[in-house]
Amino acid sequence: MDNISRKIKKYILKVGSTQYIINNYDYFSTEYNIPSDTLINLPEEYRITLDLVSSLSKDRSIIDVGGNCGLFAIPIEKSGYIVYTFEPIKMNVDLLESNKKENDCPNLHIIPNALSNVNENRIIYIPYCSDNTSFNQRVAVSNMTKKDYVEEEVKCITFDSWIKNNENINVGFIKIDVQGFEKEVLQGMQTFLKNCNDVHLFIEWDEKHTEKSGSSLDELENLITSNGFKFTKQIYGDRLFYKN
């Protein structure tokens, strides 16, 4: 038996007067000290991310790359937005489906694929905390006390190929958090980034994970700013860019 967190618990989170049920694996309790079955405020890092979206018109769609259990996607959908969340591993897709049903989120669309720079199947590495899942085994376990992991084959697609088949989606905000493989995601959306306007891009900015995955933060910045985006804000080390 692998030593991966698989026991599901119920977490009751609130933002202001609104409550959400987030079913998640028990690493939420053991690693992040978030109590289950107890009403608590959404952790500050997530609440600030939600605030970034709140100024957008409700006719703009939100893209969530690295959906995990829905900590970002569920509250955003409940506040009135259409959300498309990309999450490749089955155990997290099952959580998203459960949380979508639990919170009655008809405008949350779950795409069970990874975004990358090519359309292909790849092996991904799932550690004790499944939100640290990465295409790089060293990155996946780098923050883990327990170094166990399991492998899973997942389907990768490019954002450009996906949006071409969904061209009526009015994208206003993109969040990318993929444990060091942000470069590949950005490479796969260059056509969109070049031609879009009035779009916010919020991206994990982790030098250690990025370099272990074979790229650099300078490369990420060039892939973004070369398409007309400008850096606007840093939040808990991550970065927000905007193109008008």
Backbone as a ProteinNet text record, in pm:
[ID]
protein_1_A
[PRIMARY]
MDNISRKIKKYILKVGSTQYIINNYDYFSTEYNIPSDTLINLPEEYRITLDLVSSLSKDRSIIDVGGNCGLFAIPIEKSGYIVYTFEPIKMNVDLLESNKKENDCPNLHIIPNALSNVNENRIIYIPYCSDNTSFNQRVAVSNMTKKDYVEEEVKCITFDSWIKNNENINVGFIKIDVQGFEKEVLQGMQTFLKNCNDVHLFIEWDEKHTEKSGSSLDELENLITSNGFKFTKQIYGDRLFYKN
[TERTIARY]
85.4	0	88.6	61.1	139.1	101.7	192.6	171.9	128.1	13.6	-43.4	-170	-188.1	-307.6	-431.7	-520.3	-639.2	-769.5	-759.9	-880.8	-946.7	-1073.7	-1144.1	-1215.4	-1194.5	-1262.3	-1338	-1429.9	-1510.8	-1459.9	-1433.5	-1386	-1489	-1524.7	-1628.5	-1560.1	-1557.9	-1486.2	-1584.8	-1547.9	-1635.2	-1553.6	-1618.7	-1565.5	-1675.7	-1652	-1758.9	-1871.8	-1992.2	-2108	-2138.4	-2056.8	-2083.2	-1999.5	-2064.6	-1996.4	-1982.2	-1875.4	-1849.3	-1810.2	-1848.1	-1802.4	-1693.5	-1576.1	-1467	-1427.2	-1460.5	-1411	-1266.3	-1177.8	-1037.9	-972.1	-854.8	-782.8	-726.7	-695.8	-662.7	-527.2	-450.5	-328.4	-361.7	-483.5	-528	-517.3	-545.9	-536.8	-395.2	-333.8	-204.6	-89.7	-95.5	14.2	-13.4	-138.1	-170.2	-247.3	-274.9	-341.2	-476.2	-549.5	-684.6	-782.7	-861.4	-950.9	-1067.9	-1107.3	-1223.4	-1349.8	-1465.1	-1596.1	-1604.5	-1530.1	-1529.7	-1533.7	-1624.8	-1635.5	-1516.9	-1440.5	-1326	-1324	-1251.8	-1233.5	-1143	-1172.4	-1083.7	-945.1	-839.1	-704.1	-676.6	-602.3	-581.2	-525.6	-434	-373.1	-478.9	-575.3	-681.3	-780.6	-810.7	-907	-856	-727.1	-669.9	-679.1	-657.2	-669.1	-810.8	-909.8	-1048.9	-1077.3	-1019	-1039.6	-990.2	-888.5	-836.1	-941	-1030.9	-1132.3	-1254.6	-1277.8	-1406.1	-1440.7	-1340.8	-1369.3	-1412.8	-1400.5	-1436.6	-1587.7	-1633	-1774	-1809.1	-1932.5	-1974.3	-1987.8	-1974.7	-1978.5	-1840.8	-1739.2	-1603.9	-1584.7	-1524	-1499.3	-1362.4	-1352.9	-1231.4	-1168.6	-1038.3	-964.5	-875.8	-892.2	-818.3	-730.4	-600.3	-507.9	-437.4	-476.6	-430.5	-539.8	-652.1	-772.8	-770.2	-692	-686.3	-827.5	-865.8	-996.5	-1101.8	-1062.5	-1159.3	-1156.8	-1049.9	-1043.1	-1054	-1007.5	-1023	-1152.1	-1176	-1286.6	-1423.7	-1442.7	-1576.1	-1623.1	-1546.5	-1592.8	-1612.6	-1527.6	-1542.6	-1673.8	-1704.9	-1831.3	-1950.7	-1943.5	-2054.2	-2073.3	-1970.6	-1985.5	-2038.4	-2066.9	-2138.1	-2063.1	-1945.7	-1866.2	-1875.9	-1853	-1833.8	-1685.9	-1657.7	-1520.5	-1488.5	-1371.3	-1319.7	-1192.5	-1195.3	-1080.9	-1016.2	-884.3	-806.4	-737.3	-766.3	-706.8	-689.9	-565.2	-544.2	-557.1	-528.1	-521.5	-658.9	-687.7	-821.9	-867.4	-779	-823.2	-867.7	-804.3	-846.9	-970.2	-981.4	-1102.7	-1224.5	-1208.4	-1319.2	-1357.4	-1257.6	-1285.8	-1361.3	-1316.3	-1382.2	-1527.6	-1550.6	-1688.2	-1773.2	-1717.2	-1788.5	-1818.5	-1720.4	-1738.9	-1831.1	-1828.6	-1922.5	-2066.3	-2090.7	-2224.5	-2261.8	-2169.1	-2194.6	-2233.9	-2172	-2194.2	-2287.7	-2343.5	-2438.2	-2377.2	-2277.5	-2202.3	-2220.5	-2335.1	-2358.5	-2265.7	-2207.2	-2119.9	-1971.7	-1943.4	-1806.7	-1787.5	-1696.1	-1670.3	-1532.2	-1529.8	-1407.9	-1350	-1227.7	-1159.6	-1050.9	-1065.1	-972.2	-844	-778.6	-653.2	-552.1	-425.3	-319.5	-298.5	-264.9	-223.9	-72.4	-26.8	116	143.3	261.9	297.4	279.1	232.8	204.4	81.7	18	-92.2	-35.9	-27.1	31.4	-3.2	21.5	8.9	144.4	143.3	267.3	246.1	356.3	352.5	362.7	274.8	277.1	299.2	357	395.8	310.9	244.4	150.9	209.9	246.1	305.9	198.4	242.9	149.5	41.4	79.8	-16.6	-40.6	-158.7	-182.3	-184.4	-191	-183.7	-40.3	57.7	196.6	232.7	133.4	155.6	232.4	329.4	413.1	458.3	495.5	555.5	702.1	755.5	892	888	945.8	936.8	1003.2	1116.7	1186.1	1102.5	1036.1	950.6	831.6	773.7	654.7	678.9	797.5	824.4	911.1	947.6	1047.1	1002.1	873.4	823.6	763.4	778.8	714.2	808.4	757.6	831.7	836.9	722.6	714.9	747.6	840.6	887.1	819.2	711.6	636.4	565.7	544.9	466.5	412.6	310.8	259.6	263.7	266.7	268.7	132.3	97.6	-27.6	-5.5	-57.7	-50.5	-169.1	-141.5	-247.7	-239	-350.1	-356.1	-324	-228.5	-191.3	-246.7	-295.5	-341.1	-285.7	-286.9	-246.8	-370.4	-350.7	-461.5	-505.9	-410.1	-445.9	-537.7	-510.6	-597.7	-735.2	-736.8	-864.6	-949.9	-890.6	-968.7	-1014.8	-941.8	-983.3	-1115.9	-1136.8	-1263.2	-1369.6	-1332.2	-1424.6	-1413	-1415.4	-1382.6	-1485.6	-1602.3	-1703.6	-1682.3	-1583.8	-1555.9	-1486.9	-1542.6	-1490.8	-1397.5	-1271.1	-1174.5	-1135.8	-1146.6	-1107.7	-995.1	-975.8	-877.3	-825.5	-693.5	-630.3	-541.3	-563	-476.5	-399.6	-265.9	-181.1	-98.8	-115.5	-39.6	-14.5	102.1	127.9	265.2	312.4	430.4	551.2	591.4	714.8	701.5	583.3	565.8	485.1	494.5	427.5	478.6	607.7	664.3	591.7	568.8	502.3	359.2	290.8	153.5	153.4	244.6	253.3	290.7	381.4	418.6	298.5	209.3	91.8	-23.9	-5.2	-112.4	-60.5	49.4	109	18.1	-54.1	-145.4	-254.8	-309.9	-413.6	-357.6	-242.7	-185.6	-152.6	-109.6	-75.3	-198.8	-311.4	-429.2	-535	-519.3	-622.5	-606	-708.9	-699	-788.2	-758.9	-831.3	-835.4	-717.3	-705.7	-604.2	-638.5	-548.2	-488.4	-359	-288.8	-221	-263.8	-207.4	-133.9	-4.3	78.6	169.8	184.4	277.6	418.4	494.3	626.6	727.1	761.6	845.4	977.9	1083.5	1213.3	1266	1253.7	1307.2	1238.9	1106.6	1033.7	1058	1062.4	1082.4	1218.4	1322.3	1457.1	1474.5	1414.4	1421.7	1353.2	1257	1184.7	1252.4	1368.5	1448.4	1426.2	1364.2	1344.9	1376.4	1346.2	1378.3	1263.7	1262.3	1159.6	1173	1295.3	1314.4	1244.6	1250.6	1181.4	1030.7	978.3	835	794.9	871.4	838	840	937.1	945	825.6	783.3	667.8	539.6	536.7	419.7	430.6	539.3	551.1	572.6	627.9	646.7	513.5	405.6	271.7	191.2	259.5	192.8	142.4	167.9	126	227.3	178.2	264.4	244.4	354.2	348.7	279.1	180.1	104.6	112.7	131.7	125.7	189.8	253.4	306.7	228.4	183.8	98.6	151.5	198.4	256.1	360.8	437.8	542.8	498.7	367.8	316.7	292.7	270.7	264.3	136.3	88.9	-26.8	18.9	-22.5	5.1	-127.3	-123	-245.8	-212.9	-301.2	-291.5	-420.6	-412	-534.9	-573.4
-120.1	0	124.6	217.3	340.5	431.7	521.4	610.9	748.6	750.7	873.9	907	1033.6	1074.7	1049.7	960.8	924.6	931.9	947.8	955.8	1091.8	1091.7	1216.5	1268.4	1397.5	1464.8	1585.7	1634.2	1750.2	1873.6	1979.4	2106.2	2214.5	2289.9	2392.8	2528.7	2595.4	2721.8	2834.3	2955.9	3068.5	3186.4	3263.8	3391.7	3493.2	3583.5	3673.9	3594.1	3610.1	3538.1	3410.9	3379.8	3263.9	3144.9	3028.8	2907.4	2811.3	2731.7	2631.6	2501.4	2392	2260.7	2216.1	2187.8	2137.2	1999.3	1897.4	1763.4	1755.4	1710.8	1701	1586.9	1549.5	1442.7	1492.6	1400.3	1438.9	1506.6	1521.1	1601.1	1745.8	1788.4	1922	1941.9	1834.9	1840.7	1812.8	1707.5	1663.3	1754.8	1813.8	1896.8	2046.4	2088.6	2231.2	2275	2179.4	2209.2	2278.9	2240.9	2293	2192.9	2232.5	2137.2	2097.6	1971.5	1923.9	1939.1	1946	1956.4	2074.5	2180	2300.2	2421.8	2514.1	2633.7	2725.8	2753.4	2843.6	2937.4	3046.3	3136.7	3073	3099.4	3055.6	3113.4	3032.2	3084.7	3210.2	3303	3435.5	3430.3	3338.7	3329.7	3306.5	3220.2	3191.7	3307.9	3371.1	3481.1	3596.5	3627.3	3735.3	3702.4	3575.4	3534.7	3555	3523.8	3545.3	3692.7	3777.6	3921.6	3974.2	3911	3955.5	3945.7	3850.1	3825.9	3915.3	3962.9	4024.6	4149.7	4214.7	4336.1	4307.2	4182.6	4147.5	4139.9	4175.4	4158.9	4010.8	3978.3	3839	3770.3	3845.3	3780.3	3731.9	3753.6	3705	3567.6	3477.9	3342.5	3334.7	3244	3226	3091.8	3091.8	2970	2934.5	2813.3	2766.3	2649	2672.1	2568.4	2509.2	2387.4	2321.9	2331.6	2265.8	2284.6	2221.6	2112.1	2039.2	2006	2049.1	2012.4	2121.1	2236.7	2342.4	2458.3	2473.4	2584	2720.7	2731.7	2854.5	2850.7	2741	2733.5	2738.9	2671.4	2665.9	2804.3	2877	3010.4	3106.6	3096.8	3184.2	3155.7	3028.4	2994	3040.2	3021.6	3060.5	3211.6	3287.1	3432.8	3482.1	3389.1	3428.1	3413.9	3352.4	3340.4	3200.5	3192.9	3064.4	3028.9	2907.7	2866.3	2738.5	2736.3	2617	2576.8	2459.5	2417	2293.6	2300.8	2191.1	2115.5	1986.9	1902.9	1761.9	1713	1586.6	1458.5	1458.3	1329.7	1289.4	1160	1111	1138.2	1120.8	1137.9	1282.1	1380.1	1518.3	1551.1	1491.1	1509.6	1458.8	1345.1	1291.4	1390.5	1454.2	1555.3	1673.1	1719.4	1832.5	1800.4	1680.7	1640.7	1638.3	1584.9	1580.1	1719.8	1808.9	1944.4	2027.1	2001.3	2067.4	2032.1	1904.8	1859.8	1910.4	1901.6	1942.2	2089.2	2172.8	2317.3	2369.5	2279.3	2315.7	2421.6	2377.9	2469.5	2430.5	2463.4	2424	2492	2604.9	2677.8	2649.5	2539.6	2491.7	2377.6	2396.2	2296.7	2235.3	2104	2032.6	1966.6	2004.5	1944.9	1852.7	1720.2	1624.6	1604.2	1714.2	1711	1805.8	1781.8	1877.1	1969.5	2095.8	2184.8	2177.8	2175.1	2167.6	2236	2208.4	2268.3	2172.3	2050.4	1951.5	1871	1808.8	1718	1576.1	1520	1387.2	1331.8	1204.8	1143.6	1146.4	1176.8	1184	1123.9	1084.3	1035.1	1154.2	1154.7	1258.7	1191.5	1266.1	1209.8	1270.9	1184	1226.5	1192.9	1294	1269.8	1258.5	1256.3	1246.8	1354	1478.6	1587.4	1600.1	1564.5	1559.7	1696.9	1806	1938.1	1973.2	1889.1	1908.3	1822.4	1764	1679	1753.8	1686.2	1751.2	1651.1	1702	1617.7	1587.8	1652	1627.5	1558.5	1439.4	1362.5	1434.3	1500.4	1572.2	1688.4	1758.6	1870	1817.9	1707.3	1653.7	1624.9	1573.1	1534	1635.3	1744.9	1835.4	1897	1925.2	1985.6	1882.9	1755	1650.1	1587.7	1566.7	1487.4	1342.8	1294.6	1159.9	1167.6	1087.5	1094.2	993.2	933.4	839.1	913.6	842.6	898.6	784.2	813.5	718.2	785.2	704.8	756.2	734.6	827.2	814.4	871.5	805.1	857.4	950.1	1071.3	1169.6	1224.4	1278.3	1337.9	1485.9	1530.5	1671.9	1731.8	1854.4	1928.3	2069.9	2142.6	2282.9	2369.9	2481.8	2575.1	2629.2	2653.2	2704.8	2608.9	2478.5	2382.7	2376	2387.8	2381.7	2505.4	2623.4	2745.9	2758.8	2701.4	2702.7	2630.6	2527	2452.5	2511.2	2616.8	2681.8	2833.6	2880	3019.2	3119.1	3072.8	3165.1	3199.7	3137.2	3165.1	3301	3386.9	3522.5	3522.9	3488.6	3471.9	3607.6	3620.1	3743	3725.6	3601.2	3577.3	3434.8	3419.2	3287.8	3270.4	3163.3	3129.1	3002.4	3006.1	2891.1	2852.8	2728.9	2676.9	2529.2	2498	2361.5	2309.9	2355.5	2297.9	2289.7	2405.2	2412	2398.3	2362.1	2343.8	2456.6	2574.2	2691.3	2725.9	2702	2733.1	2656.9	2526.5	2445.3	2492.1	2529.6	2580.6	2708.3	2799.6	2926.3	2903.9	2811.7	2782	2732.2	2662.5	2607.7	2704.7	2830.8	2930.7	3059.3	3050.1	3170.1	3239.6	3164.2	3226.3	3303.7	3243.6	3313.2	3438.3	3427.3	3541.1	3655.2	3621.7	3723.2	3800.1	3731.7	3792.4	3840.3	3810.1	3846.8	3991.8	4042.7	4173.7	4175.3	4267.7	4280.9	4147.8	4089.8	3959.9	3971.1	3915.7	3905.4	3765.6	3757.7	3629.8	3623.1	3528	3510.7	3377.6	3380.2	3262.2	3236.7	3108.8	3071.4	3110.4	3170.4	3224.8	3165.2	3038	2962	2928.5	2997.7	2980.9	2839.3	2781.4	2647.5	2543	2542.4	2444.9	2466	2592.1	2622.7	2574	2599.5	2558.3	2406.9	2340.2	2193.7	2130.8	2203.2	2153	2191	2258	2284.4	2417.2	2512.9	2645	2751.6	2877.3	2987.1	3085.8	3167.3	3270.4	3375	3399.5	3493.1	3441.6	3310.7	3252.5	3268.8	3247.2	3265.3	3409.1	3502.9	3644	3682.5	3631.2	3663.5	3607.4	3486	3425.7	3505.2	3577.8	3658.4	3799.7	3868.5	4009.9	4030	3931.6	3944.4	3949.8	3913.6	3918.3	4039.3	4136.7	4261.3	4269.2	4165.9	4169	4248	4314.5	4389.5	4339.4	4330.1	4291.5	4400.2	4359.8	4458.8	4440.3	4316.4	4296.2	4163.1	4158.7	4035.1	3999.9	3874.3	3830.7	3698.3	3699.3	3579	3516.1	3597.6	3546.8	3516.7	3502.9	3479.4	3612.3	3608.7	3733	3746.4	3869	3904.6	3992.2	3954	4031.5	4071	4179	4224.5	4279	4249.7	4304.1	4376.1	4504.7	4581.4	4572.1
0	0	0	-91.2	-96	20.5	56.1	169.5	118.6	47.2	-7.2	70.6	102.1	175.6	90.5	137.9	60.5	141.4	272.4	353.3	332.9	295.8	265.7	391.1	416.8	527.5	474.2	555.2	516.9	589.5	512.3	567.5	538.5	641.2	628.9	633.3	519.5	506.1	476.5	514.2	485.1	433.9	347.2	300.8	326.7	420.6	461.4	524.4	470.1	523.4	446.1	345.7	260.7	305	316.8	357.8	239.6	242.9	140.2	207.6	144.5	188.3	92.1	145.5	63.1	115.1	37.5	68.1	19.2	106.6	67.4	144.7	101.2	170.1	302	390.1	527.7	543	433.5	445.5	480.8	449.4	486.3	636.8	712.2	858.7	906.2	853.4	906.2	865.7	746.3	697.5	714.4	693.6	694.3	818.3	908.1	1035.8	1018.3	914.9	894.6	954.6	1054.7	1121.6	1032.1	1040.5	964.9	1049.7	981.6	1046.7	1143	1114.4	1197.7	1106.6	1131.5	1047.9	1072	965.9	977.5	856.3	869.5	756.9	651.9	524.9	418.4	444.2	435.7	459	377	437	378.8	237.2	210.4	77.5	-30	-0.4	-96.7	-106.1	7.7	5.6	-79.4	-69.3	-149.5	-297.7	-332.7	-472.4	-522.5	-439.2	-478.3	-499.5	-416.6	-429.3	-563.7	-620.4	-749.1	-859.1	-845.9	-948.8	-930.2	-810.3	-775	-854.9	-915.5	-991.1	-1134.9	-1177.8	-1314.4	-1331.5	-1450.6	-1485	-1484.1	-1446	-1435.5	-1571.6	-1681.2	-1811.8	-1856.2	-1772	-1802	-1738.4	-1811.9	-1760.8	-1694.7	-1597.3	-1518.6	-1554.4	-1581.4	-1613.1	-1493.9	-1441.8	-1324.7	-1368.2	-1380.5	-1427.4	-1305.1	-1270.6	-1147.6	-1043.3	-1070	-989.5	-851.9	-835.2	-708.5	-659.8	-540	-484.1	-503.8	-560.6	-586.2	-489.4	-412.6	-315.8	-382.7	-505.8	-583.2	-664.4	-734	-830.1	-764.8	-652.1	-590.3	-543.9	-463.5	-421.9	-538.9	-642.2	-758.2	-830.8	-850.4	-915.7	-832.5	-701.3	-614.8	-609.8	-646.7	-649.5	-783.9	-876.5	-997.6	-1128.6	-1126.4	-1249	-1309.3	-1439.5	-1506.5	-1493.9	-1446.2	-1418.6	-1495.3	-1557.6	-1624.3	-1550.9	-1489	-1409.2	-1471.1	-1490.6	-1548.5	-1436.2	-1425.1	-1321	-1377.6	-1390.4	-1462.7	-1382.3	-1250.8	-1180.8	-1128.5	-1137.5	-1111	-968.7	-869.8	-731.2	-705.4	-771.4	-754.3	-837.4	-954.5	-1035	-958	-889.9	-808.5	-697.8	-635.7	-533.2	-593.2	-709.1	-773.9	-806.3	-857.5	-889	-762.8	-653.5	-526.5	-474.4	-481.1	-429.5	-517.6	-647.1	-737.6	-700.2	-674.5	-636.1	-497.4	-401.5	-262.7	-254.2	-338.7	-331.2	-439.7	-520.6	-626.6	-718.5	-797	-884.4	-1031.5	-1091	-1230.6	-1330.3	-1293.4	-1385.1	-1362.4	-1290.8	-1276.6	-1375.4	-1469.2	-1572.9	-1548.4	-1528.7	-1493.4	-1617.4	-1653.2	-1767.7	-1713.1	-1728.7	-1665.3	-1744.5	-1776	-1851.5	-1788.4	-1818.3	-1783.6	-1902.6	-1874.9	-1982.4	-1997.6	-2122.9	-2150.8	-2284.4	-2341.5	-2470.1	-2586.9	-2558.5	-2662.8	-2621	-2719.7	-2692.8	-2688	-2566.5	-2550.4	-2412.7	-2392	-2260.8	-2191	-2058.3	-1981.4	-1843.5	-1780.8	-1643.3	-1548.3	-1448.3	-1345.7	-1210.4	-1114.6	-985.4	-874.5	-797.7	-694.4	-558.3	-477.2	-345.5	-237	-111.7	1.1	-6.4	-33.2	-54.1	-203.2	-246.9	-391.5	-456.8	-377.6	-440.6	-479.7	-442	-484	-604.9	-668.2	-784.8	-893.3	-955.4	-1055.8	-1160.6	-1278	-1380.4	-1349.4	-1247.3	-1203.9	-1067.8	-1058.2	-934.4	-817.8	-841.3	-733.7	-681.7	-771.8	-730.4	-650.3	-693.2	-627.4	-479.4	-445.2	-306.8	-232.6	-298.5	-239.9	-108.6	-92.9	30.9	126.6	94.5	170.6	274	395.4	493.6	448.7	401	345.6	197	151.1	13.2	-78	-30.2	-111.6	-224.7	-334	-443.6	-529.4	-606.2	-704.6	-841.3	-944	-1080.5	-1146.4	-1234.1	-1308.8	-1448.4	-1547.7	-1683.8	-1707.2	-1753.1	-1774.5	-1916.1	-1961.5	-2094.6	-2086.5	-2167.8	-2175.6	-2305.1	-2295.1	-2411.6	-2402.5	-2512.4	-2508.1	-2489.8	-2422.8	-2407.4	-2543	-2631.2	-2763.7	-2839.2	-2830.7	-2899.7	-2833.4	-2699.9	-2628	-2655.9	-2648.2	-2667.1	-2812	-2906	-3046.7	-3063.5	-2981.1	-2986.5	-2893.6	-2821.1	-2727.2	-2742.4	-2865.4	-2896.5	-2846	-2804	-2751.9	-2604.9	-2540.6	-2399.9	-2387.3	-2304.9	-2285.8	-2164.4	-2186.2	-2077.1	-2018	-1884.6	-1817.8	-1718.2	-1670.5	-1564.4	-1578	-1570.2	-1575.2	-1453.2	-1378.8	-1265.1	-1300.1	-1283.9	-1316.7	-1194.9	-1148.7	-1035	-1061.2	-1120.9	-1166	-1122.5	-1008.6	-944.8	-1037.4	-1091.3	-1166.4	-1316.3	-1365.2	-1509.6	-1572.8	-1511.5	-1566.2	-1706.5	-1731.9	-1863.5	-1973.4	-1953.8	-2054.9	-2078.4	-1971.1	-1985.2	-2068.8	-2037.3	-2111	-2257.1	-2282.1	-2420.6	-2500.4	-2434.4	-2502	-2516.2	-2470.6	-2485.7	-2549.9	-2624	-2682.2	-2783.4	-2863.2	-2959.9	-2888.4	-2783.6	-2707	-2641.7	-2575.4	-2504.5	-2601.2	-2720.6	-2819.6	-2865.3	-2878.3	-2940.2	-2841.8	-2713.6	-2615.9	-2572	-2505.4	-2440.5	-2318.5	-2227.2	-2101	-2025.2	-2005.8	-1938.6	-1825.3	-1709.5	-1594.7	-1591.8	-1559.6	-1549.8	-1413.9	-1330.2	-1196.8	-1194	-1162.6	-1182.3	-1062.3	-1028.1	-922.8	-966.5	-873.6	-906.2	-809.3	-831.3	-739.1	-807.8	-768.4	-835.1	-820.2	-699.9	-674.2	-762.1	-763.6	-844.3	-993.3	-1033.2	-1174.4	-1222.5	-1144.2	-1184.8	-1180.6	-1082.5	-1077.5	-1198.1	-1255	-1372	-1503	-1493.9	-1612.4	-1680.2	-1611.7	-1670.8	-1567.1	-1599.2	-1508.3	-1503.3	-1398.5	-1387	-1497.6	-1543.6	-1654.8	-1780.7	-1803.3	-1919.1	-1906	-1785.3	-1763.8	-1794	-1739.1	-1756.9	-1903.9	-1979	-2121.2	-2198.1	-2164.3	-2231	-2205.9	-2094	-2059.8	-2117.2	-2085.2	-2122.6	-2272	-2341.5	-2486.3	-2560.1	-2491.8	-2550.8	-2504.4	-2442.2	-2405.7	-2263.8	-2182.3	-2042.4	-1959.7	-1858.2	-1767.3	-1624.4	-1551.5	-1410.5	-1330.3	-1247.4	-1170.6	-1019.7	-973.1	-828.5	-790.6	-672.8	-616.7	-491.5	-482.9	-372.6	-319.5	-194.4	-133.2	-225.4	-293.1	-380.2	-521.2	-545.2	-679.7	-750.8	-882.3	-958.7	-1041.5	-1046.7	-1127	-1243.4	-1363.6	-1484.2	-1548.4	-1627.6	-1693.5	-1832.6	-1927.3	-2062.4	-2094.3	-2127.9	-2154.5	-2301.9
[MASK]
++++++++++++++++++++++++++++++++++++++++++++++++++++++++++++++++++++++++++++++++++++++++++++++++++++++++++++++++++++++++++++++++++++++++++++++++++++++++++++++++++++++++++++++++++++++++++++++++++++++++++++++++++++++++++++++++++++++++++++++++++++

